[in-house]
Amino acid sequence: MTESIERVRDYYEARGESEWHRLALPFDGAIEWELHRRTFERLLPAGARVLDLGGGPGRWTIWLAGRGHRVVLADLSPRMLEIARREITSAKVADRVEAIAEADARDLSEWPSESFDAVLALGPFYHLVAATDRERAARECRRVVRPGGRLFATVMPRYAWLIQQLLVRGSAAIPAARAVLREGVYRVSEPGGFTEAYLYHPEEVAPFFEAHGFRTELLQASQGFLALVQEQVAELQQRDEAAHEALLDLAAETATDPSIRGLSGHVLYVGQA
């Protein structure tokens, strides 16, 4: 394991319960959860065998298992997997979870070729800073998914990240923001902060995965056009549920608009093997 990957593991080891709760938080992951859920429901075949790669504390694994899919959960962090075991047992879906394994996205040799109907990789591709590491992970995902199966992978675009860093850290973030804009690479600047990451231009995402054997089906903004107003969206839910639902519907319906993707917190790629 390289030093960079060790830092990713250590970051999530220290995250504890917060990572389990993130996708349910109105100001953080709730919109991403809702838009991804709709896409997964539409594109995953019934009873699929799914590798939840980098699935952390298992929130997507539990959702998949609850819908009748057979799931293998893999992650770098023993602490995340410990939480996942607890939550999977609590949710009473353990019979649909085939394995919970500590694994590196660059080496999926534990699983045979063409052994999954789908791979969810909702984290590894922005945590792998080196191009060679991203390429290895993409090749491994392509190897383990059966012909006709799908890869669902998220990346982080540059512009939303720049905005967030400058709003939170102020002028101290200017050098890092400039470096990200030039190189796409964020380097850790303070203890306990987010790990180093590779941040994408949206137009490079599809060609990257296509170069590793996938046919692009979908590229969507994970938060649609709502990434920069999540706090206001959460407040709207409290005072006008119908308007909130309509806003989510509109965000989902327009999430593939290229003009939106660059300012989303994440972008979801869907490709067929």
N, C-alpha and C positions, 0 to 999 in steps of 0.2 A: 504494500500500500504506500503510495507516494505521500510526501508531506502535505501536499494540497488536499488530498482526499482525507487524510487524517484530521485536518482542520475542519472539514465538512462534518465528519463523524463527531468530533468533539463539540461542535456548535450544537448539533441536535441532541447529543447526550445531555447538554446543559439546558436545553429548552424545556424538558420535562412536560408537564401537563399542558403548557400553553399551546403546544403544537396540536394536541388533540382537540382543543377548543377553537382553533383559529378559523376553520371553515364554517363555524356556526356564528361567528361574531358579526353583527350587522355592519360594523365600521371596517371590517377587514375581509373575511372570506365568504360571506353569505351570498353575495351576488355571483361570485365565481362559482360557488357550489351550485346555485340554481341554473346558471347557463350551461355549465358542464353536464349537470344531471340530465337536462333536456337532450343534449347531444348524445350522451351515452345511451339513453333510453331509445333514441331513434336508430342508432347505428349498431348497437351490439346485438348479435343474434341471440335468440332464446337459448338458455342452457350453455352459454359459452364457457370455455376454460380460459381464464384470464390470469396473466401475470401482472400483479400490482407492484411495479418496480419502483423503489424509492417511496413506498406507500406509508412509511413512517408509522404512526400510531394506529393505522388501520381503519380510518373513517370510510374511505372508499371501498376497502375490502368488505366491511360490514354491509354497506349499501349493496354492493354487487352480490354478495352471498344471500342477502335478504330477498333479492330478485330472482334467485334460483341459479345464479352462475356458480361455477366451481372456480375457486380462487387460490392462487399461491401468492402470499405476501412476502416481499423481499426488501430489505433495507440495510443500510450500513450500520445503523445505531442500535446496539443492544437495548438501550433504554427505551427507544421508540417501540421496539418489538415487545418489550415487557409490558408496556401500556397496551399495545395491540392485543396481546394474549388476554389480558384482563377484560378489555372491552368486547372482544369477540365472544368470550365466555358469557359476559353479562347480557349481550344481545341474543344469545342462544342461536348462533349461526355457525358454531364450530364444525358441525357436520358438513358444511359446504366449503370450509377452508382446508384445503389439502395439505398445506405446509406453511410454516412461518420461518423464514430463513434469513440469516445474515448474509448479505451478498453485495458485491460491487457491480455496478451497471456495466463496467467494461469487461466483465468476465462472468458469463452466465453458463459456464461449462457444467454446472450442476444439472442443467436441463437439456434434454436432447433437442436436436434440430426439429423444427416444425411441430412443436409440442403444445402450442397455445393458439387459440382462436383470436386472441387479442392481447396486446401489451399496453398497459397504462404506464407511462413514464412521466409523471406529473411533477418532476423536480430534477432528475439527473442531468438534463441537457443544459441547464444554466449553471449548475455547480461544477461542471467540467470545464475548466478554463482553457486547457491546452487543446488545440484543434485535433491532435492525434488521439486524445482521450475521447472527445466527442465522436470522432469517427469510429473508434473501437466500439463504443456503446451502440452506435447506430447499426454497425454490422452485426453485433450480438442480438439486438432486437429483431433485425431482419432474419437472422438465422433461426431463432426460436419460434417465430410466428409462422403458421402454416400458409401455403399459397391461398390467396383470397382473404386471409385474415387481416386485421387492422392494427396499426400503431396509433395510439393517442398520446401525444407528447406535448408538454408545455415548455415554452421558452419565455424569457423576460426581455421585453423591448427596452431600448436605451432611454427614450425620452421621459416616460413616466418615472423611471428610476431617478433621472436627473432632477426632475421637479421635486420628488419626495425628499431626496437628499438635501437639496438647498433649502426647502421649507423647514426641515427638521433641524439641520445642523448649521444653517446660515452660511456666512462667508468662509467658515472653516472647510466647507465641502467644495469650494470652487476648484482647487487643484484636481481633486478626484473626479469632479464632473467633467472637466476639460479632458482628462485622460480617458474617461469612458467614451466621450464623444469621438475622440481620435481612434481609439483602439478597441473599444467594446469591452474592455476588461476593467472590472472594479477590484481594487486591492483593499484588503482590510486596513482600516485606518485607526481603529480604536478597539481596545479589549472588549470582548463580549458582543461586538457588533456582528452584522450579517457577514457570512463568509465571502471570500472572493468569488466572483461570478463572471460568466461571459454573458454580455447583454447584446441582443441581436438587433439588426435592422429587419423589419418584417419581410422585406423582399428577399432576404437571403435564406429564409426558413425553408420554404418549399424546395428550392434547388438543393439544399443540403441533404434533406431526406430522400429526395429523388435520386441523388447520386449514390445512395446506398440501397437502392432497390425498391423504393416505395412509390406508388402512384398517388399523387395528391388528390384527396377528395374534398378537403375542407381546411380552411385557415380562418379561425375566428378570434375576435377579441374576447378574452375570458370574462371581462366585466362589461362587454359591449361599450356603449358610450358613457357609462356611469362610473368609470374608474376614479375620476377626480371629484366626484360628488357623493361618495358612499355614505358620509355622515348625514347629508341632507336626505338621501334616499331612506335611511333608517328612521329619520324623524318623520318623513312622510308616511311610513308604514304605521306609525302610532296614531296619526290623526286622520288618515284617509286610505283605508285598505284597498278600496277599488282603484284609486289612482296609483297606488304602489304596484298593484298587480298589472295594471295597464303599462306602467313604465318598464317593468321587467319583461313583459311580452314584447314591447317595442325594442328593448335592448337585445333580446334574443333574436328577433326577426331581422335586425340590421347588423348583427355581430360580425358578419363576413365582409362588410363594407371596407374596402382597403383604406379609406380615409380615416377610419376609426382605429385600426389595429396598432398604429405606432404609439398611441397614447394610452393603451390599456396596460394594466399592471402585468398581465400575462397574455400570451397568445397560445391558443390550442391548435396544434397541427393534427390532422387525421389523414393517414395514408394507408393504402391497401397494398399488401404484399403481392 
